[in-house]
Amino acid sequence: MNRSVKLGILTLATAFLSAGAQAQTTLQVLDYFTTNPVYDVAMAAAIKKYEAANPGVTIQRTSVQFGDLKNKIIQGTATRTVPDVLFIDNPDHQALASQGALADITSYVKGSKYIPLYSKGPLSSTIYQGKNYGLPYISNATVLYYNQAMLTAAGVKPPTSWDELRASAKKLTTNDHSGFCMSGVGTEEGTFTFLPFLWSTGSDLQSFGDAGSVKALTFWGNLYKDKSVSRASVNWSQGDVYQQFIAQKCAMMINGPWQLPNFKNDKVSFKWGVSGWPEDKQPVSILGGENLALGNGKNVAASWKFVSWLIQPENLRPLMVAAGSIPNRSDIAKGFTTDPVVQTFIKAVSVAKPRAYGAKYPQVSEQVWTAFQSVATGAKTPEKAAQDAAALIKPLLPK
């Protein structure tokens, strides 16, 4: 074999091997679902299914603690090693997009038939400065839980308005239990509880300090003045509120669907139910849950292919069920369940608002919880608390 033929064969072999190497793609997936073994099994099955259908792709999933995920992404942004597919807490979405961590996928989502099917709140949480930096993944929202026996004994029905909530909470309060309990802690969990009160008045963080915000803070404070809510709730997380409710130390509570499996695990024997948020001017809830985003790296096209496969109903539904989540898309919500409790949560998600207030939302939230805690403890009047918070909140919001 002469030299030119050998060189030709070597060149062809090198090209073949090079093409094979280029065809093999490894996608790094990062989430914080560390406490749900049922979800782990479901996601592992989904990944195996995708890899089988796409032999040129390997997916490596890493799951970290909730508090570590955002820092890991921020560090990856600085070193240009952000994972390819990210599952992130929806209120963090805009902040991470503003830091350059996430890929702009506006051109990709324009071709997706699922975009018009998402509820407005979840979809808007993925948008920053008019561009789309992700898709809703799994969602939740809060509603009112109630102890049916306590309500029956007091002769009240699940309240649907603020007036009914306040009157019922007072009537349900005894020496043995409070009428109502909620998380009033000085963290995001407390803000998560307060914001629907604010929104229901027609107010928002951009207009904080107005009559609606004063009304919301006044109502919040009145629940404490009436002694319908325990003073201890200024230190209660949502988990603490749940424990109070199942111990029958309060007749009603605000909480989310993540508590539903706990009722079975804790063998709660009393009859309970759920209903939508009591409203002032408009029905509302608050959006929780996770979004999907793509790291701003070299594998955006391959990552989008995986994500667009993942959000297909037959692939997404088992993951949603495993996560104990609520559908945020009309095609999946239809026929998802006949359980009236879950249906109440589906309706809540459909009217839920996101915490989409720009990159400085964590600092904004701190001012919100400072305001409602100062009213709960009597340190400030609602008017003063609203005024002081407004002065600090407005410079933190996007211009």
N, C-alpha and C positions, 0 to 999 in steps of 0.2 A: 504494500500500500504506500503510495507516494505521499510526500509531505503535505501537499495541498489537500488531498482527500482527508488525511488525518485531521488537519486543521478545520476542515469543513464539518467533520463529524463532531469534533470537540466543541465547535461553535454552536452547533445544533443542540448538543447535550446541555451545554451551559445555558442556552436560551430556554430550553425546556424546564430545567431545574429552577431557573430564575422565575419563569412564569408560574410554576407550581408554588414557589415560595410567596410570590406576590398574591396568589389566589387564596392563601391561607391567612385568615384574619382572626385575631383574638380580641374580643370585646370585654373590657373590664366593667363590671356592674357593681354599683355601690348602693346600699340601703341601710336602714336601721331597724329592720324587723327581727330583732334578736330574741324576742320573748314569745314568739308564736310558732311552736313546732309544727302545727297543722299547715300554716302558710309555707314554712320551709319545705315541706314535702310537696306541696302544690307547685311552688316555684321551681323546685328541682325537676319535677315532671315536665313543666312547660319548657324549661331550658333544654332538656333531653329531646323533647319533641322537635324543637326548633333546630337543634344541631343535626338531628337525623334528616331533616328536610333540607338542610343547608350544610353539606359536608365540608365546605371550605371555611366554616366559621366555628370557632371555639368560644364559649362564654364562660368567663370566670367571675363568679359572684362573691362579693365580700360584704358581710353585714357587721356593722359597728353599733356601739351604743348611741342612743338618740343625741346625747349631748356632744358626741365626738364628730358627728357627720359634717356639720357645717365647718368646723375648724379644718377637717381633713380636706374639704373642697377648697377652702381658702388657701391652704398650704399648697395644694396641687395647682392652683391658679398661678401662684408665684413661681413655681418650678416647671410650669407647663406640663403637668402630669395629672390633670383632672381626669378621672375615670370617664369612660365613654357614655355610659347610661347611668343616670342618677335618679333615685327616688327621694324627693325632698319634701319637707314640711311646707305646705303651701304658703304660709306667711313669710317664709324665707326666700321665696322665688324671685321677687323683684330685687332684693338686696344682692343676691348672687348674680343676677343678670347684670346689675350695674357695675359689678366688679370684674366683669369679663370672663366669668367662669363658664357661662352657658352659651351654647351655639344658638344663633338666630335661625329658627327653622320656619320662618314665615313662608318661604317659597315651597316648603314641603307640605305644610298643613293645608295650603290652598287646594291641593289635589285630594285631600281626604274627605270621603263622604260622611265621616262621623262628626266632623266639626259642627254642623248645624244641629246635631242631636244633643250636644252637651247643655246642661243647665248654665244659665248666664254667669252665676257666681263662680263656680269652679273654673270655667273657661277664662274669665277675666283675670283670675289670679295668676295666669301664666303669661300675661302680657305686660311688657315694660316699654314705655315710650312708643307705644303704637305697634310694636313688633312682638311676634310670638316666640317665646323662649321655652316652650314645653307644651305638655298636654295634661289635663286632669287624669289622675290615676284612680285612686279610691278616695271616697269622701265620707264625711260624717257631719252631723249637725246636732244641736242640743234641743231637747223638748222638756216638757213638764212631766215628771213621774208623780203618781199619787197612790196613797194607801187607801184602797177602796173601802175597807171597814171603817177607817177613821172618818172618811168623808160621809159615809152613810150615817154613822152615829151622830155626826154634827149637822146632818141635814143639808149638806152642800153638794154641789156638782163641780166637776173640774172647771176651774175658772177660765174664761176666755178673754177677759178684759183686765186692765190694771185695777179698776175699782173692785171687780169681783175677786181678784187675787188678794188684794189687801184685806177686804172684808172676810174672805174665807180663811186666810191665814190667821187673822185675829180670833175667829170663831173656833178654829182648830187647835189653838194654843192652850195647853193645860199645864198643870204642875209636872206632868210626866213627859211631855214632849212639846216641841215647837210646831207651829203651823207650817213653817216653810224653812228650807235650808238651801244654801247656795255657797259656792266658793267665793269668798271675799278676800282671798289672800293677796298679798302684795307681790304677785308674779303674773306672768301671762295667763295663768289659769283664772285669776280673778278678772282680768281684762276680758277674757273669753266669755265670762258670765255677764259682765256689765254692758258690753257693746250692743247686744240686741235691745236692751232697755233704751239706750241712746238712739239707735236707728229707728225704733218703733215710733218715736216722737216725730220723725221726719228730719231729725238733726244728724250731723255726722262730725267727724273729727276736724274737717276743714272749717266748720262753723262753730267749733267748740267755744263756749262762752255765751251762746245765744239762749233764747228762751227754752228751746228743746233740751239742751244739755242741762240747764238748771232744773227743768222738770224731771229729767231722768235721775239726777242726783238727789232731788227732793224725795222722789218716790223710794229710791234706795234707802235714804236716811229714815224715812217714815217706817219702813219695815223693822228697822232696829228700834226706833222710838216706841213702836207698838209692842215690842218684845216678841214679835212673831218670828223673828230670826235671832238665833243665839249670838251673843256678843263674841263668842269663841270662833265664829265663822270667819272672822278677819284673818284667821290662821289656817283655815281649812282648804285643802286641795280638793279636787273633784273626787279623788279616792276617799278622802275623809267624809265628804258629803254622802257618798254612797254607803259608807259604814254607818253613819247616823241613821240613814233611811232604813236599812235592813234591820237595825237594832230597834226600829220603831221609836226613835227619838225625834223624828219629825214626820209630818203627815204628807208633805210634798217636797219635791226637790227639782232643781234644774241639773240635767246631766245628759250624757251622750250614749250612743249605741254600744260603745266599747264596754259598757257595764252589763249588757244583756247576758253574755255567757256567765258572768259572775253570779247572777241570780240562781242559775242551775247549779253551779259549782258550790255555792254557799248554802244550797238547799233551803232557799227562802220559801216559807210555807204560806205566808199571808197573801191575799189577793191584791194585786197591784195593777195599775194601768198607766197609759201615757196619753198625752194630748199635746196639741201645738202650743207654742209660746202664747201666754196671755198678752194681748196687744193694747197699745194706746191708740195710735192713728193708723197703723198698718201692720199686717202680719210679717214676721221676720224671724230668722234664726241666724246663726253664725256658722260659717264654713270651716270645718276642720278636715284633716286628711292629708293625703300626699299627692304630689304631682310628679310626672315624668319629665325629665330634662335630658339633654344631650350635652356632654362635655365639649368645650370649644377646642377640639383637637383634630387629629388627622382622620378619624374614623366616623365622621358625621354621617356620611351616606350609608355606610354599613349599619350604623347604630339606628338610623331612621328606619331601615328595612326591618330590623328586629322589633323596634317599638311599634311600627305600623302593623306588624303581625300580632304583637302582644295585645293590642287594643281591639282586635277582632272579637266579636261577641263570644264565639266558642272557646277562645283562649282566655279572655278576660273574666268571664263569669266565674269559673272555678276559683280563680285567684281572689276575686271579690268576696265570694262565700267564705273561703278559708281565712280571709282577713277580718271577717265579721264586719264588713263595710256595707255602705249604702250606695245603690246605683246613682250615678250623676249624669247618666245619658238615657234618653227616652227609649231607645231600642232595647236596652238592658232592663230598665225599670218595668217595662211591659211584661207581665207574666213572671216577674222575678220571684214573687211570693204572694201568698194569700193571708199571711200573718198580719193582723191589723196593727200590731205593734211596729213591725218593720215598715208597713205601709205609711204609718205616721211619720217615721223617720225619712222615708222617701219624699214625702210632701215637704218636710222641713228642709231637706237639701235643695229642693226646687226653689225655695224662697230665701235660701241662705246667702248672706253676703260675705265676701272674702275680706281678709285684712290686707288689702292691697293699697298700702300707703307709702310706697317708696322704700328706698334703701335704709332710711333711718327709723323704720317702724319700731324696732326694739326700744329706742329712746322715747318714742311717742307713747308706747304702751306703759312705760314707767311713769310718765306724767298722768296717764289715765288712772292707774291704780293708786297713785298718790292722792288723786282727787277723791275717788270714791271711798278710800280708807279714811281720809280726813273727815268726811261727812259721817261715816259710820261710827267713828269714835267721838264725834262732837267737837273735834278740834277746829273745824271751819263750818260756816254756813254753806249751803249749796251754791249760793251766788258767789261767795268768795272763792270757793274751791274751783268753780268753773272759770272764773276770771283769771285766777293764778295759773291754772293749767293751760288755758288758751294762750297766754303770753309765751309759754314755753313750747307748746305743741306746734303752733303755726310756723315758726322758723324751721322746724324739722321736716315739714311736709314738702313734697315736690312743688316747684313753682309752676 
